[in-house]
């Protein structure tokens, strides 16, 4: 894949993340936008700790299988569909984690939104690989709109999660996925690894805020 395709995706997506809370040095996420609740300062019960671990595990899987799909899609590997199926199942697992607290309808809707996030990411990757500017711009815009939809949906579910903070976190997630795609198209393997490391740390922060918000909202379910 030519450098032109890599430059194309970087130039196309950069304007869409201007509001994301990302510092230029090392892609460090600004913590000033995080919710100001007393998250992580409380003494967590065993059930709350276990819930937090599960939330972290699922979002790390999100990064793992997203990265695996990017490798398969860009390289045209035979396992692309199998990896995609596993990645989509991860989104279902995340939605299922929310069901005991918000109900099946909310969990299923979250799964739908997250699976749309994955399918749109695949279209962005395909357009970048093909060097198709029109499709890249189209699917990148839809990808960010989907992030807005996820942020709006989560913010409505829990008062501890502000829409702007969620939006910034999700936009940063998209930027780091984009960094990985660009690095692989350029065969910049160190850049690829760096983007994955950054995205893992970023999504662990995201997972912690989600789990803390749920524990705070439903304290009776985390008493043991």
GUSEDO-584009 format. One line per 4 residues: number of its first residue (from 0); their letters; for each residue x, y, z of N, C-alpha, C. Coordinates in pm, 1 decimal, decimal comma, always signed. Atoms other than C-alpha are relative to their C-alpha. Last residue first. Example, Ala and Ser with C-alpha at 12.3 -4.5 7.8 and 13.67 -1.06 7.14 Angstrom:
% residues 2
1 = SA = -82,0 -119,0 -6,0 +1367,0 -106,0 +714,0 -77,0 +109,0 +73,0 ~ +89,0 -119,0 +0,0 +1230,0 -450,0 +780,0 +90,0 +120,0 +0,0
//
This chain:
% residues 224
223 = XXXX = -79,8 +113,0 -50,7 -2086,2 -766,7 +4911,5 +144,5 +4,8 -49,5 ~ -20,4 -9,3 -144,4 -2270,1 -437,5 +4878,5 +90,7 -108,9 +56,4 ~ -143,6 +20,4 -22,5 -2239,2 -400,3 +4501,9 +34,4 +7,5 +148,9 ~ -40,1 +120,8 +71,7 -2600,4 -431,8 +4383,6 +148,5 -32,2 +19,4
219 = XXXX = +58,4 +117,8 -66,0 -2720,7 -188,7 +4649,6 +39,5 -129,8 -67,1 ~ -80,2 +46,3 -114,7 -2477,3 +74,0 +4518,3 -54,0 -126,2 +66,6 ~ +72,7 +116,5 -51,0 -2646,8 +103,8 +4175,2 +72,7 -59,2 +121,3 ~ +142,0 -11,7 +31,4 -2553,3 +450,9 +4047,1 -83,2 -113,4 +61,0
215 = XXXX = +57,2 -113,6 -71,4 -2214,1 +462,0 +4220,4 -150,8 +8,9 -21,0 ~ -3,2 +32,0 -142,9 -2122,2 +112,3 +4103,7 -63,1 +113,1 +81,5 ~ +104,9 +98,4 -23,8 -2236,6 +201,7 +3750,5 -5,6 -38,8 +147,5 ~ +129,6 -65,3 +12,2 -2028,9 +519,6 +3743,8 -115,1 -95,2 +28,4
211 = XXXX = +21,5 -82,4 -118,9 -1723,1 +341,2 +3877,0 -136,5 +68,2 -2,9 ~ +31,4 +88,5 -112,4 -1754,8 +76,1 +3605,6 -25,0 +78,9 +127,5 ~ +128,6 +67,3 +19,5 -1780,3 +332,4 +3327,4 -36,5 -86,6 +120,5 ~ +104,3 -100,1 -22,0 -1499,4 +549,4 +3463,8 -138,3 -62,1 -18,4
207 = XXXX = +8,0 -32,0 -143,0 -1273,3 +247,2 +3497,1 -109,2 +101,6 +30,1 ~ +67,4 +109,3 -69,9 -1350,5 +126,0 +3144,8 -16,8 +30,7 +148,3 ~ +141,0 -4,1 +37,6 -1258,0 +463,5 +2991,4 -79,2 -106,4 +77,1 ~ +55,6 -117,1 -68,0 -928,1 +471,3 +3179,1 -150,5 +9,6 -25,5
203 = XXXX = +5,2 +37,3 -141,2 -858,3 +117,4 +3059,7 -54,7 +115,1 +83,3 ~ +124,5 +71,6 -22,6 -955,5 +234,7 +2712,1 -9,4 -58,4 +140,3 ~ +115,0 -89,5 +12,2 -683,8 +499,2 +2706,3 -129,9 -72,1 +34,1 ~ +1,7 -84,6 -119,7 -413,5 +267,1 +2832,4 -122,4 +90,1 +1,6
199 = XXXX = +26,4 +85,6 -115,3 -499,4 +11,4 +2563,0 -9,7 +83,2 +127,9 ~ +143,0 +28,6 -0,3 -521,0 +282,0 +2295,3 -37,6 -90,9 +117,2 ~ +72,5 -119,0 -40,8 -175,8 +414,6 +2378,4 -149,3 -27,4 +11,3 ~ -28,7 -23,3 -141,9 -20,5 +68,3 +2361,5 -78,4 +119,1 +53,5
195 = XXXX = +72,4 +102,0 -76,2 -194,2 +1,2 +2028,9 +21,5 +20,2 +149,7 ~ +142,1 -33,9 +3,8 -74,4 +330,1 +1882,4 -82,6 -99,6 +81,0 ~ +23,1 -115,8 -87,7 +283,3 +262,7 +1995,2 -148,5 +35,7 +4,7 ~ -6,4 +47,1 -138,3 +282,5 -83,8 +1838,2 -31,1 +113,6 +96,7
191 = XXXX = +113,1 +89,6 -19,3 +172,8 +54,7 +1501,8 -7,4 -45,5 +145,0 ~ +116,7 -86,6 -15,0 +423,2 +338,0 +1521,3 -126,4 -79,3 +25,5 ~ -12,9 -61,1 -132,3 +699,9 +84,0 +1580,1 -118,5 +93,0 +28,3 ~ +38,5 +98,5 -100,9 +575,7 -116,0 +1282,0 +12,6 +54,8 +140,9
187 = XXXX = -66,8 -57,1 -117,1 +576,5 +175,4 +1039,9 -36,8 -86,2 +120,3 ~ -94,0 +100,6 -50,3 +480,9 -24,7 +733,5 +88,7 +56,6 +110,6 ~ -135,4 -51,2 +24,5 +322,4 +293,3 +593,1 +108,5 -101,6 +35,5 ~ -6,8 -30,4 +143,5 -18,2 +123,2 +565,1 +139,0 +50,7 -38,8
183 = XXXX = -11,0 +126,4 +73,0 +45,4 -26,1 +908,3 +5,8 +22,4 -150,3 ~ -132,1 +59,4 -22,6 +122,4 +311,5 +1065,2 +16,1 -129,1 -79,4 ~ -99,1 -76,6 +76,3 -183,7 +472,9 +905,8 +138,4 -62,7 +14,2 ~ +22,0 +27,3 +142,0 -411,9 +198,3 +1038,8 +105,4 +70,2 -85,4
179 = XXXX = -44,6 +136,2 +26,6 -261,7 +222,0 +1387,9 -15,2 -34,3 -148,7 ~ -145,6 +2,3 -6,4 -291,6 +599,5 +1395,3 +54,2 -139,2 -31,3 ~ -49,5 -57,5 +125,2 -652,8 +568,3 +1280,8 +152,3 -0,7 -3,9 ~ +21,2 +104,6 +101,1 -727,9 +337,8 +1574,0 +54,3 +47,4 -134,9
175 = XXXX = -104,1 +98,4 -23,4 -567,4 +600,9 +1798,5 -15,0 -121,5 -92,0 ~ -128,3 -53,3 +45,1 -781,1 +875,3 +1647,7 +110,8 -103,3 +16,5 ~ -1,9 +5,2 +146,5 -1097,4 +668,7 +1686,6 +133,6 +48,3 -55,0 ~ -5,6 +141,1 +38,2 -1020,3 +613,8 +2056,6 +5,0 -14,2 -152,5
171 = XXXX = -139,9 +37,3 -18,4 -953,1 +985,6 +2095,0 +21,6 -146,3 -37,4 ~ -73,9 -58,4 +111,8 -1295,2 +1056,1 +1945,4 +149,1 -34,3 +10,0 ~ +26,3 +81,6 +118,5 -1446,1 +810,4 +2195,1 +71,1 +54,8 -123,1 ~ -65,3 +130,2 -16,1 -1282,0 +979,4 +2492,7 -18,6 -87,2 -124,2
167 = XXXX = -144,6 -18,2 +12,3 -1380,2 +1325,7 +2371,7 +75,3 -132,5 +11,3 ~ -29,5 -30,6 +139,7 -1740,2 +1218,9 +2317,6 +150,2 +14,4 -21,7 ~ +14,4 +122,8 +77,2 -1758,2 +1057,9 +2661,0 +35,6 +21,5 -146,5 ~ -111,6 +86,7 -38,3 -1622,6 +1371,5 +2825,6 -4,2 -130,0 -79,5
163 = XXXX = -122,7 -54,1 +59,2 -1860,6 +1592,6 +2630,7 +120,3 -87,8 +33,0 ~ -6,6 +21,3 +144,9 -2162,2 +1371,7 +2711,1 +132,8 +46,3 -58,2 ~ +38,0 -116,5 +79,5 -2096,5 +1364,4 +3084,6 +16,5 -26,7 -148,7 ~ -73,8 -7,9 +126,4 -2090,2 +1028,6 +3259,9 -49,9 +119,4 -80,6
159 = XXXX = -143,4 -15,3 -26,6 -2184,0 +1033,6 +3628,9 +82,1 +18,3 -127,3 ~ -34,5 -140,3 -23,0 -2550,6 +1100,0 +3544,7 +148,0 +24,0 +28,4 ~ -66,4 -15,5 -129,8 -2585,1 +750,8 +3392,2 +43,2 +144,5 +21,1 ~ +19,5 +113,1 -90,2 -2809,0 +628,8 +3111,3 +53,3 +25,1 +139,8
155 = XXXX = +140,2 +3,6 -42,2 -2848,6 +954,3 +2919,5 -24,9 -109,8 +102,5 ~ +23,2 -115,8 -86,6 -2470,9 +1000,9 +2907,3 -143,1 +2,4 +51,7 ~ -55,5 +27,9 -132,1 -2434,7 +648,1 +2770,0 -25,4 +114,3 +97,2 ~ +73,2 +112,1 -59,0 -2670,7 +709,8 +2477,5 +49,8 -28,9 +141,9
151 = XXXX = +132,3 -49,9 -39,4 -2527,2 +1053,1 +2395,5 -79,1 -108,9 +72,8 ~ -18,9 -93,2 -111,7 -2172,9 +917,7 +2393,8 -133,3 +50,5 +52,8 ~ -38,1 +79,3 -116,8 -2272,8 +621,6 +2176,5 +14,6 +89,1 +122,5 ~ +118,6 +75,1 -41,9 -2457,0 +847,4 +1931,9 +29,7 -83,6 +124,2
147 = XXXX = +92,5 -94,4 -64,7 -2163,6 +1089,3 +1914,7 -122,5 -73,2 +54,0 ~ -61,0 -29,4 -130,6 -1931,0 +796,6 +1840,8 -85,9 +98,8 +78,1 ~ +27,6 +115,0 -85,3 -2172,8 +690,6 +1564,6 +60,6 +19,5 +139,6 ~ +139,7 -15,8 -40,8 -2147,8 +1040,4 +1421,4 -41,8 -114,7 +90,3
143 = XXXX = +3,2 -98,3 -108,4 -1770,3 +1001,7 +1426,8 -143,2 +28,8 +46,0 ~ -69,0 +59,1 -115,2 -1787,5 +680,9 +1223,8 -4,9 +94,6 +119,7 ~ +97,2 +88,6 -63,7 -2043,8 +831,3 +984,1 +58,0 -63,2 +126,6 ~ +104,8 -85,2 -58,4 -1804,0 +1117,8 +907,6 -104,0 -85,2 +72,6
139 = XXXX = -59,4 -65,8 -116,1 -1518,0 +870,1 +857,8 -101,6 +89,3 +69,3 ~ +5,5 +93,6 -112,6 -1741,9 +660,2 +633,5 +65,7 +56,7 +125,1 ~ +136,6 +38,4 -34,5 -1812,3 +946,8 +394,9 -3,6 -86,9 +125,0 ~ +64,8 -114,7 -63,6 -1462,2 +1093,7 +394,4 -140,5 -34,8 +48,3
135 = XXXX = -68,7 -24,6 -126,4 -1305,4 +754,8 +324,5 -64,8 +115,7 +75,3 ~ +49,5 +95,2 -99,2 -1565,3 +672,7 +61,5 +63,5 +23,0 +135,7 ~ +142,3 -26,5 -22,0 -1487,3 +990,2 -132,5 -57,0 -92,8 +106,8 ~ +21,7 -118,7 -81,6 -1111,3 +958,3 -90,1 -146,8 +22,9 +32,8
131 = XXXX = +126,1 -58,2 +47,7 -1080,8 +600,0 -215,6 -38,5 +118,1 +90,1 ~ -28,2 -137,0 +39,4 -713,9 +508,6 -161,5 -122,1 +72,1 -53,5 ~ +23,9 -17,5 +143,2 -805,2 +138,4 -164,1 +36,3 +139,0 -49,8 ~ -84,0 +96,4 +72,0 -645,6 +73,1 +174,5 -13,1 +17,6 -151,0
127 = XXXX = -138,8 -46,8 -8,2 -799,8 +390,4 +312,4 +92,8 -92,1 -78,1 ~ -11,9 -118,5 +85,5 -1145,0 +291,6 +186,7 +143,0 +53,4 +0,0 ~ +7,2 +41,1 +141,0 -1111,9 -58,2 +332,7 +18,6 +118,6 -94,5 ~ -123,2 +71,5 +34,3 -994,6 +74,4 +670,1 +0,8 -37,9 -148,2
123 = XXXX = -106,5 -100,8 +4,0 -1279,8 +326,1 +687,8 +132,2 -65,4 -41,4 ~ +17,3 -73,9 +125,2 -1527,9 +53,3 +594,6 +105,2 +109,3 -15,5 ~ -40,9 +85,5 +111,5 -1393,3 -170,4 +870,2 -11,2 +70,9 -133,9 ~ -146,1 +2,8 -2,7 -1420,1 +113,2 +1121,4 +53,4 -85,5 -114,3
119 = XXXX = -45,3 -124,8 +61,9 -1781,5 +155,4 +1012,0 +152,7 +8,7 +0,0 ~ +23,5 +11,3 +143,7 -1850,4 -210,3 +1087,7 +45,1 +125,6 -73,8 ~ -94,1 +94,0 +60,1 -1686,8 -181,7 +1429,5 -16,8 -6,9 -151,2 ~ -134,6 -57,9 -12,5 -1872,7 +133,0 +1538,2 +103,0 -90,1 -69,1
115 = XXXX = -6,8 -99,1 +107,5 -2196,7 -21,3 +1410,2 +136,9 +67,5 -1,8 ~ -23,1 +78,6 +122,1 -2122,3 -315,5 +1640,1 +0,2 +89,6 -123,6 ~ -140,4 +40,2 +3,1 -2083,4 -70,4 +1926,3 +31,4 -84,2 -122,9 ~ -82,9 -118,6 +26,0 -2417,6 +95,7 +1852,7 +147,8 -36,9 -9,9
111 = XXXX = +24,2 -44,1 +137,9 -2597,3 -239,2 +1827,3 +89,2 +118,6 -36,3 ~ -65,0 +95,8 +89,9 -2438,0 -367,2 +2148,4 -14,3 +43,2 -145,6 ~ -142,9 -29,5 -8,6 -2545,9 -50,2 +2328,6 +79,1 -93,7 -90,6 ~ -23,3 -120,6 +79,2 -2899,6 -103,9 +2199,7 +147,3 +40,1 +3,4
107 = XXXX = +5,6 +35,1 +142,6 -2898,0 -461,7 +2327,6 +26,3 +121,8 -88,4 ~ -117,1 +80,5 +34,9 -2780,2 -356,3 +2672,2 +3,8 -35,4 -147,1 ~ -117,1 -88,3 +0,4 -3039,7 -79,4 +2690,2 +124,9 -77,4 -40,0 ~ +14,9 -92,8 +112,9 -3323,4 -312,1 +2588,6 +121,6 +91,5 -10,9
103 = XXXX = -37,8 +60,6 +127,9 -3204,4 -592,6 +2817,6 -4,6 +98,7 -115,8 ~ +101,9 +76,6 +70,4 -3215,4 -386,7 +3135,7 +47,5 -47,6 -136,5 ~ +83,4 -87,6 +83,0 -3007,3 -103,8 +3280,7 -109,9 -73,9 -77,1 ~ +20,6 -129,9 -63,2 -2827,3 -270,8 +3573,5 -98,3 +87,6 -78,3
99 = XXXX = +51,3 +16,0 -136,9 -2821,3 -644,3 +3492,7 -35,3 +133,0 +68,6 ~ +139,6 +42,6 -13,5 -2801,5 -556,7 +3120,3 -48,5 -17,1 +143,4 ~ +84,7 -109,9 -45,5 -2479,6 -352,1 +3118,3 -142,2 -45,6 +35,2 ~ -48,5 -41,5 -131,7 -2243,3 -650,3 +3098,8 -86,7 +110,4 +59,4
95 = XXXX = +53,6 +91,1 -100,6 -2453,1 -789,0 +2812,5 +42,5 +38,9 +141,4 ~ +141,6 -31,3 -19,9 -2373,6 -482,6 +2602,5 -62,2 -86,9 +107,8 ~ +4,7 -128,6 -70,6 -2001,2 -540,2 +2655,7 -144,7 +39,7 +26,7 ~ -39,1 +24,6 -138,6 -2036,1 -907,8 +2562,9 -3,7 +128,7 +82,1
91 = XXXX = +115,4 +60,7 -66,1 -2226,6 -813,4 +2248,1 +30,0 -25,9 +147,6 ~ +94,9 -110,6 -19,6 -1945,0 -578,3 +2147,5 -127,6 -51,7 +68,3 ~ -46,8 -81,9 -110,9 -1698,0 -861,9 +2205,0 -95,6 +115,7 +27,9 ~ +46,6 +65,4 -122,6 -1906,3 -1082,1 +1978,2 +45,3 +75,9 +123,0
87 = XXXX = +140,9 -36,0 -18,5 -1848,1 -831,1 +1697,5 -57,9 -65,5 +125,5 ~ +3,8 -140,4 -40,6 -1472,8 -873,3 +1739,7 -143,6 +45,1 +25,1 ~ -43,1 -4,3 -140,6 -1502,1 -1251,5 +1725,9 -5,2 +141,8 +54,1 ~ +106,3 +61,4 -79,6 -1705,4 -1230,3 +1404,9 +34,7 +3,3 +148,6
83 = XXXX = +109,8 -95,6 -9,3 -1452,6 -986,7 +1256,6 -113,4 -55,9 +86,4 ~ -41,1 -101,7 -96,9 -1167,2 -1224,0 +1339,3 -110,5 +103,5 +17,6 ~ +3,0 +61,7 -132,3 -1347,7 -1506,9 +1162,7 +38,2 +99,3 +108,7 ~ +138,6 +13,1 -41,8 -1418,1 -1286,2 +862,9 -12,5 -63,2 +138,1
79 = XXXX = +64,3 -130,8 -20,7 -1055,1 -1173,9 +829,4 -143,4 -13,4 +51,3 ~ +78,5 +4,9 -123,7 -898,6 -1517,9 +885,1 -83,6 +125,7 +22,2 ~ +115,2 +89,0 +14,0 -782,3 -1559,5 +523,8 -89,9 +0,0 +123,7 ~ -18,8 +134,8 -52,5 -552,3 -1259,5 +544,4 -129,6 -81,4 -6,8
75 = XXXX = +81,1 +91,8 +77,8 -591,2 -958,6 +315,9 +13,4 -143,7 +44,7 ~ -84,7 +101,2 +62,8 -296,5 -775,5 +474,8 -77,9 -98,7 -85,7 ~ -102,0 -66,6 +81,5 -494,5 -459,6 +549,5 +84,2 -101,9 -76,2 ~ +60,7 -73,2 +111,0 -801,4 -650,4 +663,2 +104,8 +62,4 -91,2
71 = XXXX = +58,0 +92,8 +98,0 -617,9 -909,5 +872,4 -52,9 +72,7 -122,6 ~ -107,7 +77,0 +62,6 -396,2 -655,7 +1049,9 -55,5 -89,9 -110,0 ~ -73,3 -93,4 +85,4 -689,9 -421,4 +1113,5 +112,3 -73,4 -73,3 ~ +76,8 -17,7 +123,5 -893,9 -716,1 +1242,3 +71,4 +95,2 -96,4
67 = XXXX = -12,9 +121,2 +81,3 -625,4 -812,3 +1491,0 -74,8 +14,2 -131,8 ~ -134,3 +3,5 +58,2 -607,2 -455,4 +1617,6 +20,0 -120,7 -89,4 ~ -2,6 -106,0 +101,0 -983,8 -444,1 +1667,1 +135,4 +1,6 -70,6 ~ +62,0 +54,8 +120,3 -959,6 -782,9 +1838,9 -15,5 +105,1 -109,6
63 = XXXX = -70,6 +116,7 +54,7 -705,5 -662,6 +2094,0 -59,3 -45,7 -131,9 ~ -123,0 -47,0 +65,2 -856,1 -317,2 +2148,2 +71,7 -116,0 -68,8 ~ +41,5 -88,7 +108,6 -1204,7 -454,2 +2219,4 +121,5 +49,4 -78,7 ~ +33,2 +85,3 +113,8 -1049,4 -734,4 +2423,5 -42,3 +83,6 -121,0
59 = XXXX = -129,8 +42,1 +52,5 -896,1 -463,8 +2643,5 -20,9 -95,7 -117,4 ~ -49,6 -111,0 +82,0 -1247,6 -318,2 +2670,8 +142,4 -25,5 -50,6 ~ +75,0 -10,2 +125,0 -1386,8 -655,2 +2779,4 +50,4 +114,3 -87,5 ~ -31,4 +112,3 +89,0 -1117,0 -719,4 +3037,5 -68,1 +15,2 -135,3
55 = XXXX = -132,9 -19,4 +57,7 -1150,6 -372,5 +3191,5 +32,4 -110,1 -101,0 ~ +11,3 -113,7 +91,8 -1524,6 -414,7 +3241,9 +134,0 +25,0 -68,9 ~ +68,4 +48,7 +119,3 -1464,4 -759,5 +3391,6 -16,7 +110,4 -103,5 ~ -91,6 +86,4 +74,8 -1204,0 -625,7 +3632,6 -64,0 -49,0 -129,6
51 = XXXX = -99,8 -86,1 +64,3 -1435,3 -343,0 +3738,5 +98,6 -81,6 -82,9 ~ +67,4 -65,6 +111,3 -1715,7 -591,2 +3806,3 +97,6 +88,9 -77,0 ~ +17,1 +99,9 +104,3 -1483,4 -803,6 +4018,6 -66,2 +60,1 -123,9 ~ -132,2 +26,1 +57,8 -1375,4 -499,0 +4218,2 -10,7 -99,5 -114,5
47 = XXXX = -34,7 -116,4 +81,1 -1737,6 -397,0 +4269,9 +135,3 -18,1 -67,1 ~ +80,7 +5,5 +121,7 -1830,3 -747,4 +4385,9 +31,2 +117,0 -92,2 ~ -50,2 +106,4 +86,9 -1539,7 -753,4 +4631,7 -77,5 -6,0 -131,3 ~ +32,2 +133,7 -47,6 -1640,5 -417,4 +4775,1 +54,5 -102,5 -97,7
43 = XXXX = +86,2 +83,4 +81,4 -1463,5 -99,5 +4674,5 -23,7 -135,1 +65,4 ~ -46,9 +135,0 -25,8 -1328,3 +145,9 +4929,2 -96,3 -95,1 -70,2 ~ +75,8 +77,2 -95,4 -1411,7 +479,5 +4770,5 +65,3 -136,1 +20,6 ~ -41,4 -42,3 -132,9 -1152,1 +698,8 +4606,4 -74,9 -79,1 +107,8
39 = XXXX = -126,8 +60,0 -37,6 -1171,6 +522,9 +4266,4 +48,8 +43,9 +137,2 ~ -32,1 +132,0 +53,1 -1452,5 +754,7 +4156,1 +139,2 -40,9 +44,2 ~ -103,9 +56,9 -85,8 -1524,7 +1050,6 +4381,7 +33,4 -141,7 -42,6 ~ +54,1 +78,9 -110,1 -1710,3 +1222,2 +4099,2 +113,4 -64,9 +78,1
35 = XXXX = -60,8 -42,4 -125,1 -1524,0 +1481,9 +3893,0 -54,4 -74,8 +120,5 ~ +100,4 -35,3 -99,5 -1594,6 +1319,9 +3558,0 +64,9 +26,5 +135,2 ~ +62,5 +114,1 -65,1 -1287,6 +1319,8 +3334,1 -103,8 +46,9 +100,3 ~ +134,8 +19,2 +50,6 -1225,5 +1625,5 +3115,7 -71,2 -116,0 +67,3
31 = XXXX = +84,5 -108,2 -45,8 -925,2 +1741,7 +3316,8 -143,8 -18,4 -43,9 ~ +86,0 +47,8 -106,3 -762,9 +1400,4 +3264,9 -93,9 +109,0 +49,2 ~ +20,7 -99,2 -104,6 -620,1 +1501,5 +2931,4 -98,6 -52,4 +102,2 ~ +137,6 -46,3 -12,8 -521,8 +1193,7 +2735,8 -9,9 +98,6 +114,5
27 = XXXX = +50,4 +18,2 -135,1 -157,4 +1157,3 +2645,2 -137,4 +62,7 +12,0 ~ +142,6 +30,6 +5,9 -91,1 +1119,9 +2272,3 -56,9 -23,9 +138,3 ~ +27,0 +137,0 -36,1 +282,9 +1107,3 +2333,6 -145,6 -38,0 +1,3 ~ -114,7 +79,9 -39,6 +323,0 +1482,0 +2339,9 -46,4 -137,8 +40,7
23 = XXXX = -84,9 +32,4 +114,0 +43,1 +1641,2 +2135,9 +115,9 -88,8 +40,2 ~ -117,6 -84,9 +0,5 -212,3 +1626,6 +2412,1 +93,6 -45,2 -110,7 ~ -126,0 +68,4 +21,9 -545,0 +1466,1 +2332,5 +112,3 +101,9 +3,5 ~ -91,2 -41,6 -106,5 -887,1 +1568,2 +2461,6 +130,8 -76,1 -12,0
19 = XXXX = -37,1 +109,2 -89,2 -1077,4 +1537,9 +2134,9 +104,4 +47,0 +100,1 ~ +53,1 -21,5 -133,6 -1228,0 +1856,0 +1994,3 +40,3 -107,9 +98,0 ~ -57,2 -120,8 -56,8 -1011,7 +1861,8 +1683,3 -48,3 +27,2 +139,9 ~ -33,2 +24,5 -139,3 -1098,0 +1501,0 +1614,1 +56,1 +123,3 +68,7
15 = XXXX = +115,1 +49,1 -75,0 -1287,9 +1541,6 +1288,4 +29,6 -17,5 +147,0 ~ +91,4 -108,7 -37,8 -1022,3 +1763,4 +1131,9 -114,1 -46,4 +88,1 ~ -52,0 -98,7 -93,4 -761,0 +1480,5 +1154,6 -98,0 +110,6 +35,4 ~ +56,0 +17,4 -133,4 -972,3 +1213,8 +987,3 +44,8 +108,0 +95,8
11 = XXXX = +145,9 +0,4 -1,4 -923,3 +1305,1 +623,6 -55,1 +0,9 +140,1 ~ +50,1 -133,9 +31,3 -559,5 +1406,8 +647,6 -150,8 +7,4 +11,0 ~ -40,1 -91,4 -106,3 -461,4 +1084,9 +824,6 -56,1 +139,4 -22,7 ~ +83,2 +25,3 -117,9 -664,5 +869,3 +589,1 +35,6 +94,1 +113,5
7 = XXXX = +140,2 -31,9 +27,3 -510,4 +1027,9 +282,1 -86,4 -19,7 +122,4 ~ +15,9 -144,0 -18,6 -156,0 +1020,9 +415,6 -143,9 +42,3 -16,8 ~ -18,6 -29,3 -142,2 -179,1 +646,8 +454,2 -18,7 +147,4 +27,9 ~ +119,5 +46,6 -70,4 -327,9 +607,4 +107,8 +10,4 +29,4 +147,9
3 = XXXX = +111,9 -91,0 +29,8 -52,7 +822,8 -40,3 -125,8 -40,4 +73,7 ~ +5,0 -102,6 -103,6 +218,8 +622,7 +138,0 -117,1 +93,3 -22,1 ~ -81,1 -118,4 +16,3 +138,2 +339,4 -95,7 -12,7 +92,6 +118,2 ~ +85,4 -119,0 +0,0 +0,0 +0,0 +0,0 +88,4 +123,2 +0,0
//
